[in-house]
């Protein structure tokens, strides 16, 4: 009888996972809840884009295993520098990386990233509660020296709430499972490494260079197996697969390398062979396209707003005296662990409060407001940044975005101003957003070319200009109003709002 279970995946084909991993981790209630947490908020735009955190986690595990297996032989052959291949230590990092990749989203919040910031609301002794819970959990698993060092390094890391919760669950709810899986393979369980890999917490000790290489494979500012899976998966599932990513070619091109840094110290890093340049270009292009045309799409942004705002409105009804208490009791580690909190729970909550206006819009798409302009390209054409450079007294895009999108009181005043436009009684909603084109650090992608290391950014500078797109705004109005709006006149009316004018210096 085979000791593996085969998962048929649309993206990666047949994925084999050992049955003891399936039985002790994947088939548990906590991991199965990921089947009921959608990967993205794209379904309002692409109805067929139905995929979840479960299959993404399986895919990330698969890529981590392929990369680490591929690197095994290359590390054995590494002869430059002071690196000495320790088969036992390498095997430990390899298997613990695979477990970390599998569990990296096990604590994910419902509705992808839309509601995850609610997990940061509760504080304990002046610190975010989940941060303290992570440290407390680790202190029970490792020696004090390891614990102290992690806390020092964690202060310089910036993990998202779901990464922190995933790390906690990994070393609490799955601690025994991890221990047994490692023992069955004669490998030491490394809980410190697992939570570092999940949260992207790097060592500052040069002797931990190999550990850092493996951490970067899962969580880095460059390309990692997490990004590689969701980029290819989101692109394929949405149908927006205009750029193909050859993951196999990318994986086989990764190799370890020693070089002397600016301080004269030898440094161990992972680099890509020059043959992977075209694939890396496709990864960057595909990811930027997803953020530009899908994740920041006006419909996606509006539905995200409705979901987030619905929670706030429900909290006001459930606990008028202390709405935050309702939110922190709903969005907490304990609710995930004890009740397997997922998208279904939130939808049930919405249906219970279906008379709240924003929930009515969620449930009945025909009542949703429509965007006046529909992309950042239109926004930039309508409100060119150059207008800020004209003589004092002219319309300022900077003031527009600051007041209308960031200042709650001023935004309400601006809404009142829009309400009066041509006596149309416009009930407008303003959403400030941005396109995050800079999350893949192209300078951190290292390319081996003719025995020398170059940053990807340097080699292909002409193809990779600074693609930072500043924040912009969507304005949404009732669809019956949208049909009679004269956009040109409406834009002029917006620009005439007194507080959007450039003010003379004091």
N, C-alpha and C positions, 0 to 999 in steps of 0.2 A: 504494500500500500504506500502511495506517495506521501511524503511528509510535508508537502506544500499544497496550498490552496491557490487556485488561479482566478484572478480577477480580469475580466474583459473590459478594457478601457478604450474609449473612443480615441484618445490622444496617443497613448503609449502602446496600445496593443495588449498583449497578454502579460500581466504582472503576476509573478510568483512570489508568494509570501509564506514563510514557514508556518505550519499549523499551530505550533505552540505560541507564536506571536499573535496569530488570529484568535486563538482561544482565550489568551490572557489579556489582550488589549483590545483588538478590533471588535470582537463580539460582545464587549461589555456595554452596559447601558450608556455610560458616559461618552464612549466613542461613537456609538450608534446614533446618539443625539445629533451628530454632525450631518446625518442624512436629512435632518429637518432644519438646517441652517443654510440658506442659499448663499452661494459664493459671492454674488454681486447683486447690485440693484438694477441690472440691465433688462429684466424681463418686461418692465414697463415700455421699453423701447424695442426689444427683440423678444417676442413671446416664446420662441423656441429655445431661448438661452437659459435652459433649466439645468443647472449643475450646482453641486453643494460642496460644503467643506469636507465631507467624507471622502469623496473621490479625489479632491485636491490633495488631501493628506496622504492618500494612497499613492498618488502620482509623485508627490514630493519625496516620499519614502523610496519609491522606485528609482528616481533620479539620483538620490543620495547614495543608494547602494551601487548603482552603475558607476558613478564617479569615483567613489572610494575604492571599488574593486579595480577600476582602471588605473588608479594611482598607485595601487599596491606594488605592481611590478616596476613602475617608474621610480618610486622611492627606493626600491631595492637596488636599482641601477645608478642612483645618485652618488657620484663620487667626488664632486667638487665641494669645497668648504669643509666644515667640521662635522657635517651631519653623519651620524652613524645609524644605520637602519636597525631598529629594535622591533623585531617581528611581533613580540608579545604586546608591546606598548601600542604599536600601529593597529593591531587587531582590536585592542580595547577601544581606541578612538574610533575606528571604523564602525564597530557595532553600536557603540553609544551614539554616534552620529545618526545611524539609521533609526534608532529608537527616538532620538530627538526630532528627526524629520517627520516621523510618523505622528508624534504627539504635539507638534509645534502649534497646531490650531485646536487642540482638544478643549481649551477653555474659551473658545471664540464666543463672542456675544451674538445674539440674534440680529438678523438683518445686516449681515456683513459688518461694515465699519460704521454704519449709520448711528447706532446707539452705544457704541463702545465707550465714549467719553463719560457716560453716566456712571461707569464703574470707578471713576476717579473722584466722584463727589464726596464720598465718605472719608473723613480724616480720623486718625488716631494719634494722639499726642503730637499734633501738628504735622504729621506725615500722612501721605496717602495710604489708606488702610491696606490695600492690596500689596503695596511695596513692603510694609511691615510684615504682612503675612508670608511673603516670599522669603524674607530674611529669617523669620522664625522657623519656617519649614526647613530651610537649608541647615540651620544650626543644629537640627536634630539628626542630620544625615552625615555630616562631615566633621573633621577635627576643627578646633577653634581657629588655628592658623589659616586654614583654607577659608573658613567663614569670614574672618576679618578681611582677608585679601579680596574676597568676592565683594564685600560691602564697599571697599575702597574703589574697586573697578566699576561697580554698578552705578556709583554716583556720576560717572562720566558716560554712561550708556543712556540711551533714550528709547527704551522699549515702549511699545503701545500697550494699552491695558490688556488686550487679549493675549499678548505674548507673556505678560507677567502671570496672568491667571493660568495659562497653559503650563508654564513652568511650575507653578504651585501644585497643580493637579498631578503633574508628571511625577513629582517626588513625594507626594502624599498618597493619593488614591492608587497610583500605579507603582509605588516604591517596591512592594513585595514582588510584583510581577516582573519588574526590571531586574531585581536581584536574582530571581529564579532563572530568567532567560539568560542572564550573563553566566550564572553558575553552570548551566547546562552546556555552555560553550567554553567553559574554563577561562572566562574573562571577568575582570573586575568591573563591577558597576561603578560608574563615575557620575554621581549626581551633580557635582559641581560643574562638570563639563556639559551635561545635558541642559541645565538651566542657563549656562552661558551661551550655548548654541542657540537655544530658543529665544533668548532675550538680546542676543548680539553683544554680550558683555565680554570684551577682549581682555586678555592678560596684558599687563605692562612689564612683565618679566621676559627678558630675551630668551631665557631657557624654555619658555612656553611657546616658542615660535611654531612648532608643529601643531600644538593645540589650536593656536590662532588660525592656522591654515584651514583646519577642519571646521572651526566656528564660522569662518567666512564662507564656507561652502553652503551653509544653511541661512545665515543672516549677515548680510554685508551691505555696504553702500553701493557695491558694484553688481555684478550678475551672480546670483546664487540659485540653488535648486528650487527654493520657494518662488522667486520671481519667474524663473524659467518655466515652471509648471503653470502658474496662473496666467502668464502672458500668452503662452501657446494655447492654453485651455480656453481662456476668455475670447481670444481671437477666433478660434475654431468654432466654439459653441455658438457664439453670436452670429456667425456667418461673415464677420468682418475679417476674413483671413486673406487679405490682399498681400500680406507679406508672410512668407513661409519661413519658419525657423527650424533649421536642421539640428535638433538637439543631439543626435548621435555624433555628428561631426564636431560639435562644440565640446562634448564630453571627452572624446578621445584626444582632443587637442590640448587638454590641460596637463601641465607637467610641473613638477617642483624645480626650483632653481635657487641657487645661492648667488648673491651679489653683494658688493660692498656699498653701503649707503653713504650719504654725505658726511656722516660723522666718523667714517672709517671702520664701521662695524659690519661684520658679515651678517647678512639677513636672509632667512629662508622665506620664500614666497611661492605662490602658485601663479604660473603665467600661462598664456595661451600661445600656441604656435601661430606663425604668420598665416597658415592655411585657414585659420578660423576667422580672419578679419571680416570676410563677407557675412558670415553668420552673426558675428557680434553686431555688425551694422544693422542687420535685419532685426535683431533683438531690440536694439535701441529704437529703431524706426517703428517697429510694431508696438512697443510699449508707449511711445509718444503718441502714436495714432489712436490707441485705445483711450488715453487720457484726454486727447484733444476732441475727439469726435463721439465718444461713447460716455465715459465717466463724467465729463463736464457737459453733456448734452442737456438742453433745457428741460426736457421731460424727466430725465434721471434726477437732475438737481431738484426739480419741484417735488417729485414723489419722495425723495430723501427728506426734504424740508417738511412735508406733510407728516411723515412717520415720526420724525423727531419732535415736531410740535405737538403731535397727538399725545405723546407721553406726558408732556408738560401739562396739557389741558386735562388729561385724565387724573394726574396727580392732584390738581387743584380741586377736582370733584371728590376724589377718594379721601383726601386729607386736607381740607381747606386751611387748617391752622398751621400745617407743616408739610407742604407738598414735597419737599426734598426727602422727608422721611419715607414716603411711599416709594420714591424713585430708588433710594439707596437700599431699601428692602427688596425691591424687585431686581435691581441690577447689582448683584453681589456674588462673590465666590460661593457662598453657602447655597444660594438658590440654584446655581448651576450644578453643584455637587449633589444636593439633596433632591432636587426636583427636575433635573435635566432641562433647564430653561432653554427654549428654542423658539423659532419663528411662530409655531402653532400657538404658543401661549400668548404671544403679543397679538396675533390676529383674534384670538378669543376675547382678549381684553378690548380690542377695538370694536368688536361686534357688540359687546356689552355696553359700550358708550357710543353707539352708532349715531346718536343725535348731535354729537359735537361736530361743528361745521367742517373742520379739516378732515375728520374721519368720514363724513359724508362724501367728501371729495375723493378720498382714497377708495371707498367702496363703489362709488358711482363715477367712473372716469368721465362720463359725459358732462359732469358738473365742474370739472377741473378748470382752473384759470389757464389762459394761454399766454405765452411769452410774446412781448411786443417785438423783440428781435430774438434771433434763434441761434446765435453762435458768437464767439468772441471776435470773429472776423467782422461780423456786422457791427458789433459794439465798437470796435476800433475804427471802423469807417464812419460811424455816426458821431462818435466822441473821440476824435483823434487827440493823442497825447500832446501833439504840437500846440494845441490851443493854450496849454499852460504857459507857453513861452511868449505869448503875445502881450500886448501892453496891458498894464493894470486895469482892471475893471472887466476884462473878458472872462468868459466861462472857464472854470477850472475843472478838469477831469478829476484831479486829485481831491478837490473839495467834494465833488459829486460822489466819489466812491467812499470817502471818509464819512460824510454826513449821512448819506442814504443807506450805506451798507453796514456801518460799524457803530454809530451812535444811536441807541434805541430811541431816545427822546426826540432827537432831530429827525430820525427816520419816520416817526409817527407824525411829526409836523409836516414832513414832506408828503406823506400819504394823504393828509388833509388837503394839501395843496393840489394834488392830483385829482382828488375827489371832485374838485370844483371845475375841472376842465370841461368847458362847453355844457355845463349843467348835466353831464352824463352820469354823475354820481359814481365815479370809478372807485371800486374797492380794490386797490392795488396791493400786491405782495412783492416785496423786494428781497432778492436773494443774492448775497455776495458770494462769489466763488473764485476759483483760480484753476489754472491748468498746471499740474505738478510735473513739469518736464525735466526737472533736475534731480529726481530721486535716484536715478542711476548715475553714480559718479564715474564719468568716463575717464577721469584721470586715475582712478583706482583700478581700472582694467589694464593689466600689464601684458604686453606683447613681446614675445621672443623673436627677434629678427636678426639673423646673421650673427648670433652669439651675443647680442646686446639687448637690453630691456628698454622698451619705450612705453609710455602711456598711450592708450588708444586715442586719447584726446589729441596728443601731439601728432601722431601719424596721420590722422584723418581730420585735421583741424578744419579744412575747407568744407568738409561734409557735416561738421558738427559745430555750427555757430552756437553762441550762447542762447539757448532756447527758453530762457526764463520768461514766462508770460505773466505779467502783473495781474493782480486781481481785477475782476470785472463784475458787472452787475447784470442780472436779469430782472426785468419788471414784468409781472404777470397781472393780467386783468381778466375779468369775466369774458367768456367767449362771445357773448352777445354784444358787449362793448367793443371787443377787438374787431368785430366785423364792420363797425362804423367809424373806427379810428382813422384819422388821417395821420399816418406815421410822421410825415415831415412836419406837420403843424404841431403834433404832440411832442416831438423832440424839441422843437423851438420853445414850446411851453415849459418843458423840463429845464432847458437851459436858462430860462428867464427866472427860475426860482432864485430869490435874492442871495441866499447863503451859498449858492454855487458860484458866485462871482469871486474873482480874485480880489482880495482885500489889500489896500495900500499898507506898506510897512508902518509899524508904530514908531 
